[in-house]
Amino acid sequence: MGAEMNGKVVVITGATSGIGQVAAERLAGMGARVVQIARDRGRGEAALARLREIAPGVEHTVHYADLSVISEMKRAAGEIAAAEARIDVLINNAGAMFSRRYETADGLELTFALNHVAYFVITQGLMERLKSSGAARIVSTASDAHKMGTLDFEDLQSVKIRPGFKVYGTSKLCNILFTRELARRLAGTGVTANCLHPGFVATRFGEATGGLMSLGIGIAKRFALTPEDGAKTLVYLASSEDVAGVSGKYFHECRAIAPSAAAQDDGAAQRLWEETSKAASMAS
C-alpha cells in the first residue's frame, strides 16, 4: 500500500473520526509516529489510546485547538514546531459544512476559516520543520464538491451566498488552489504538496449542519463509501513511493486527475494566497 513509515513523523488534523482517523491508524500501523490536532478532548484522548494500541511504545501525541480561530491555529502550529525536531508529512484534513452562516471571532465566515484558512496557517507554521526534514509531504483533503464552488474575491466571506453546499464547495476549491500555489512556492525545496477527493464517505461529516441538510446527508450516507475506502488515497499520498517528487496535483482513487477549470487558475491561486495571508495576519 505504501512506503515504510518507520521513524517518520506525521502531523494530521481531523483525525478523531472518519477518514482522518483511519489514515492516522493505518500510518501508525506502518510505523509512523502520529501527532494529532484535535478540538474535542474526549475524542482526542480516545484516538490517542487507539494509536497506542496499534503501535505500543511509540510516542504518539495530541494537541488541542479550535481550528476555526486564527490564534488557536497559530498556537497549535507553534507548539508542534517547538516539540518536533522534524515533520515528514502534514495532513490537512479537518473540515465541516454548515447550514447557517456563522462568523468567527476573527470576522471570517466559519467554513472559510476552518476548511481553508486553517490549512494555510498550520502549513505556514510548520513549514520550517517540513523543509528541514528533506523529502517531506503536505497532503490536503479537498473534494469533488469544488465544482459547485465559485471564488468571488469581492465576497470571500460568503455574505451574499446561502450557506451550505455552495459555500462548502468554494472552500474545497480554495483547497485545490492553495495546493497549486503552495507547490509552486515549494519547487526545489524537496517538499511536495498534493490534494485529493476522497469520495463521498459515510463519516461524522454533516452532523453539524442541522435541519433538512443534515437529514439529506444522513440518507445519502447509506450509499456512501466506508471511511476505510475513503482513506486509501490519503494514506497513498502520505506514504507511497509512487508519488515521491509529485507535487501540485489533485488525486482521486490513488491517481492524479484534472480538477475543474476554476481550480486550475494560477492567477486566482496567487491572489487567494495573498488574501489568505492578509486574513491570517489578523491574529498574532
N, C-alpha and C positions, 0 to 999 in steps of 0.2 A: 504493500500500500504506500509506503513512504520510506524515506531515508532513516537511518538510525539516528535517534534523537538524544542518545546518552550524553549528559553533560550540558545540554542546551537549555537555555532559559527562555520560556515563552510567557509573555505578558498578554492577558486576554481580558476584555470587558464582556459583560453579558454572559458569564459562564456558570450562572447558578441554575439555569434551566435551558431547555431547548437545544438547538444545535451547538450553542456555545458550551453547554455542559458536556455534551457528547464529545465535542472536539477536545476539550480540556482533558477529559478522561482518557481518550484514545492517545493523545500526545503524551500524557503521563505514563500510559502503558508502554509507550515506545521509548521511555527513558528520560523524557524531558522533565525539568522542574518547572512547575506552573505557578505563576504569580497572577492572582486574580484581582480585578477591581470590581467590587460589588456594592450595592446600595443597602440591601436588606441584611442585617447581621445574622438573623436566623438562617436564611438560605445560604449565606456566605459560609457560615460555620459548618453547615451540613455538606456543602460542596467540598470544603476543605477536608472533612472527615472521609468522604468518598475517595478523594485523590490519595490520601494517606493509606487507605486500604489497598488501593490499586498498586501504589509504589511505596511500600514501607521503607522508612529510613531516608526518604528524600524530603528536603525541607520546603515543601510547597507552602505558599503564603497567601494571604488575602489582605487587601487594603480596602477601606470603606470610603465611599464618596458618592455624592449626588451628582451624576454626570450631566445634569441639566444646568448646573451653576458653574460659571467660569472659574471662580476662586477655588471651588472644590476640584474641578478638573486639574487646575494647576497644582494644587496641594498634593493630590494623589500622584501625579506625574513626578513631582519633586521628591516625594517620599520614596518612590520606586527608584528613581535615578540615584538617590543617595544610598539606597540599600543594596543595589545591584551593581556589581563590577562590569557586567556585560549583559546584553539582551540580544538574543539571536532571532527571535520572532515577536512581533507585536501584532495581535489580532484585535482589530476594532470591530466589535460585534454587537454592542448594546444598542437597542433601538426600540421604538414603540410608535403606535398610531393612536390618535385621539379624535373623538367625535366632536369635541368643543375646542375653541381657541383658548389656550392658556398662555399667559405671558410670564416669563421667568423674572427673577429679581434683577436680572441684567437688562430687562426690557426686550428680550428675544422671544419669538414665538417658540413654544416648547418643543415641537417636532424638529424644527431647525436647530435648536440648541443641543438637544440630546442626540439626534441622528446624524448631524453633520459637524457642528462646532466642536463637540467632544472628540470626534475623530481627529480633527485638526489640532486641537490643543494638546491632547495626550501624545500624539505623534511628535509635535514640536518639543514637548517637554522631555521626551525620551530619545530625541534624535542623536545627541552626542554619544549615548550608550550604544545605540544601534550602529552608528558609523564606526565606533572603535571596536566593534565585535567582528569586523570582517564582512563576510557574506551574509548579512542579516536580511530579514524579510519583513515587510509590512503587508498585512492581509486585511482587507476591509470588506465587510458584508454589505453588498448593495442589493439590488433586486430588479427583476424584470418590470416591476412597478414603475421604474424610472421612465418608462414610455408614456405614462399618464401624467408625468410632471411637466411643468413649464417654469423655466427660470426667468423671473421678471426682476431685474435689478432695481427697479423702482418700488418693488413690493416684496423684498426678501423675507419679510416677517409675516407674509400672507394675511394682511389686514383685509384685502379685498376678496379673498378666496374662502369658500366654505370649507371648514375643517374636514378632515377625513382622507379618503384615498388620494385625492389630487395633491394635497399638502404632503402626505407621506411620499407619494411618487416624486415630488420635487426634491425631497430630502435624499432620496435614493439616486436621483440624477446628480445631485451635489456630490454624493459619494464617488461616483464614477469620474466626474470632472476633477475632483480632488485627487483621485488616484493618478489621473493622466498628468496633472501639473506636478504632483509630488514625484512621479517617476522622471519627469523632465529635469527637475531640480536635483535629483539624486544621481543622474547619469554620471558614471565614472567613479562613484563612491564605493561601489560594491554592494550597496543596499538596494533591494528591489521593492517595488510596490505594485500590488495587483488587487483586484476586487472580484466579487463573484455574485452570481444569482444562485441561491441555494435551492430554489424551487419553492412551491407553496407547501409549508411544513406544519404539521399539527403540533404546536407548542403553546406556551402561555401567551404568545403574541395575540394582541387584540382584546385581551381580557380587560384592559384599562379603558377601552374606547367607550363602553357603555351604550345603552339604548339599542335600537334596531341594528346598528352597525355591528355591535358585539354579537348579537344573535345570529346575524348573517354569517359572520366569520366562523362562529361555532358550528353552524350547519355545514359550511364549506370544508371545515377541518375533517369531517367524516370521510372525505375523498382525498385528503392530503397525504403527502409523504410522511414517513416517520422521521423523528429527529435523527435517527441513525443514518438514514439515507440522505437527509438534508445536510448532514455534517461532512459528507465524503469530500466535497470539493474544498471545504475549509481546511480539512486535515491535509489534503493533497497539496494545496498551495503553501501550507506551513512546513511541509516535510519532504516532498518528493524531489529527487534529483532531476526529474524530467523538466522542472521549471526553474532550475538553478540558472540565474542570469536573465530570466524572462522578466520584463517589467512593463508596467503601463497597460496591462491587458485586463479584459473582462472575461471571466470564466463561468461556464455552466457545465455540469456533469464532467468535470475534470478536463475540459478543453476550452481553448480561447474562442470566443465568438464576438461578433460585432454588436455593440450596443446601438441605440438609436442615433440618428444624425446629430441631434442636440447634445448627446453625450460624447460626441467626437469633436466638439467645437473648442479648439485650443484657445481661442480668444476669450471665450466665456470661462474656460478653466482658469486662465490667468487672472481675469477680473474677479472671479469668485474667490480666488486665493487672497487677493488684495482686500476685498470686502470682509472676508472672514478674519483676516489678520487685524483689521480695524475693530471688528466686534470683539475679538479675543483680548484686545488691549484695554477693554473697559473695566476689567477687574485685575488687580495685582496679585 
